[in-house]
Amino acid sequence: MMKFISAVIVATLSAMIIFLPGIAYAVDVTMGSNGNLVFSPDNISITAGETVHFVNGMLPPHNIIVEGRADLSRESLMFTPGESQDILFADAGDYDFFCGPHQGAGMIGHLHVE
């Protein structure tokens, strides 16, 4: 009986992994895209309640600072390509963001949340 229950549990978990959709983000933003100190895309529009997925590309370290919104900022530096941070924008408005180490090099972006 225990083997049957174990088999059912494994089958159920396997089906959940295979058939449940992955996390859907409103947009993926690459940091250091193509070896440039940029966010790509750097001008974004989403709907309130959606999440932006920031992915470390090249030329690290990178982080995401949302001007005037410490609660939305991700100050910890990402050094490894593929490392990521997600930010949920619950409120409508306009947000300017930048990479702390590379703001002076023009690594900035704008987000409009409807």
Contacts in CASP RR format, 6 or more apart in sequence:
PFRMAT RR
TARGET T0000
AUTHOR 0000-0000-0000
METHOD contacts of the structure
MODEL  1
MMKFISAVIVATLSAMIIFLPGIAYAVDVTMGSNGNLVFSPDNISITAGE
TVHFVNGMLPPHNIIVEGRADLSRESLMFTPGESQDILFADAGDYDFFCG
PHQGAGMIGHLHVE
23 51 0 8 1.000
25 50 0 8 1.000
25 51 0 8 1.000
25 52 0 8 1.000
25 53 0 8 1.000
25 86 0 8 1.000
26 46 0 8 1.000
26 47 0 8 1.000
26 50 0 8 1.000
26 51 0 8 1.000
26 52 0 8 1.000
27 41 0 8 1.000
27 44 0 8 1.000
27 46 0 8 1.000
27 52 0 8 1.000
27 53 0 8 1.000
28 53 0 8 1.000
28 55 0 8 1.000
29 39 0 8 1.000
29 40 0 8 1.000
29 41 0 8 1.000
29 42 0 8 1.000
29 44 0 8 1.000
29 52 0 8 1.000
29 53 0 8 1.000
29 54 0 8 1.000
29 55 0 8 1.000
30 39 0 8 1.000
30 40 0 8 1.000
30 55 0 8 1.000
30 57 0 8 1.000
31 39 0 8 1.000
31 54 0 8 1.000
31 55 0 8 1.000
31 56 0 8 1.000
31 57 0 8 1.000
31 62 0 8 1.000
31 64 0 8 1.000
31 78 0 8 1.000
31 99 0 8 1.000
31 107 0 8 1.000
32 38 0 8 1.000
32 39 0 8 1.000
32 40 0 8 1.000
32 56 0 8 1.000
32 57 0 8 1.000
32 58 0 8 1.000
32 59 0 8 1.000
32 62 0 8 1.000
32 107 0 8 1.000
33 39 0 8 1.000
33 40 0 8 1.000
33 57 0 8 1.000
33 58 0 8 1.000
34 40 0 8 1.000
34 58 0 8 1.000
35 57 0 8 1.000
35 58 0 8 1.000
35 59 0 8 1.000
36 59 0 8 1.000
37 59 0 8 1.000
37 99 0 8 1.000
37 102 0 8 1.000
37 105 0 8 1.000
37 106 0 8 1.000
37 107 0 8 1.000
38 106 0 8 1.000
38 107 0 8 1.000
39 54 0 8 1.000
39 97 0 8 1.000
39 99 0 8 1.000
39 107 0 8 1.000
39 108 0 8 1.000
39 109 0 8 1.000
42 108 0 8 1.000
42 109 0 8 1.000
42 110 0 8 1.000
43 109 0 8 1.000
43 110 0 8 1.000
44 52 0 8 1.000
44 109 0 8 1.000
44 110 0 8 1.000
44 111 0 8 1.000
44 112 0 8 1.000
45 111 0 8 1.000
45 112 0 8 1.000
45 113 0 8 1.000
45 114 0 8 1.000
46 52 0 8 1.000
46 89 0 8 1.000
46 111 0 8 1.000
46 112 0 8 1.000
46 113 0 8 1.000
46 114 0 8 1.000
47 113 0 8 1.000
47 114 0 8 1.000
48 89 0 8 1.000
48 90 0 8 1.000
48 91 0 8 1.000
48 92 0 8 1.000
48 113 0 8 1.000
48 114 0 8 1.000
49 88 0 8 1.000
49 89 0 8 1.000
49 90 0 8 1.000
49 113 0 8 1.000
50 88 0 8 1.000
50 89 0 8 1.000
50 113 0 8 1.000
51 86 0 8 1.000
51 87 0 8 1.000
51 88 0 8 1.000
51 89 0 8 1.000
52 86 0 8 1.000
52 87 0 8 1.000
52 89 0 8 1.000
52 111 0 8 1.000
53 84 0 8 1.000
53 86 0 8 1.000
54 64 0 8 1.000
54 74 0 8 1.000
54 84 0 8 1.000
54 85 0 8 1.000
54 86 0 8 1.000
54 87 0 8 1.000
55 82 0 8 1.000
55 83 0 8 1.000
55 84 0 8 1.000
56 62 0 8 1.000
56 78 0 8 1.000
56 79 0 8 1.000
56 80 0 8 1.000
56 81 0 8 1.000
56 82 0 8 1.000
56 83 0 8 1.000
56 84 0 8 1.000
57 81 0 8 1.000
57 82 0 8 1.000
58 81 0 8 1.000
59 102 0 8 1.000
60 77 0 8 1.000
60 78 0 8 1.000
60 79 0 8 1.000
60 80 0 8 1.000
60 81 0 8 1.000
61 77 0 8 1.000
61 78 0 8 1.000
61 79 0 8 1.000
61 101 0 8 1.000
62 77 0 8 1.000
62 78 0 8 1.000
62 99 0 8 1.000
62 101 0 8 1.000
62 102 0 8 1.000
62 107 0 8 1.000
63 73 0 8 1.000
63 74 0 8 1.000
63 75 0 8 1.000
63 76 0 8 1.000
63 77 0 8 1.000
63 78 0 8 1.000
63 85 0 8 1.000
63 99 0 8 1.000
63 100 0 8 1.000
63 101 0 8 1.000
64 73 0 8 1.000
64 74 0 8 1.000
64 85 0 8 1.000
64 87 0 8 1.000
64 97 0 8 1.000
64 98 0 8 1.000
64 99 0 8 1.000
65 73 0 8 1.000
65 74 0 8 1.000
65 75 0 8 1.000
65 97 0 8 1.000
65 98 0 8 1.000
65 99 0 8 1.000
65 100 0 8 1.000
65 103 0 8 1.000
66 72 0 8 1.000
66 73 0 8 1.000
66 87 0 8 1.000
66 95 0 8 1.000
66 96 0 8 1.000
66 97 0 8 1.000
67 95 0 8 1.000
67 96 0 8 1.000
67 97 0 8 1.000
67 98 0 8 1.000
69 95 0 8 1.000
72 87 0 8 1.000
72 89 0 8 1.000
72 95 0 8 1.000
74 85 0 8 1.000
74 87 0 8 1.000
77 101 0 8 1.000
78 84 0 8 1.000
78 85 0 8 1.000
89 95 0 8 1.000
89 111 0 8 1.000
89 113 0 8 1.000
91 113 0 8 1.000
92 113 0 8 1.000
92 114 0 8 1.000
93 112 0 8 1.000
93 113 0 8 1.000
93 114 0 8 1.000
94 110 0 8 1.000
94 111 0 8 1.000
94 112 0 8 1.000
94 113 0 8 1.000
95 110 0 8 1.000
95 111 0 8 1.000
95 112 0 8 1.000
95 113 0 8 1.000
96 108 0 8 1.000
96 109 0 8 1.000
96 110 0 8 1.000
96 111 0 8 1.000
97 108 0 8 1.000
97 109 0 8 1.000
97 110 0 8 1.000
97 111 0 8 1.000
98 106 0 8 1.000
98 107 0 8 1.000
98 108 0 8 1.000
98 109 0 8 1.000
99 107 0 8 1.000
99 108 0 8 1.000
100 107 0 8 1.000
END
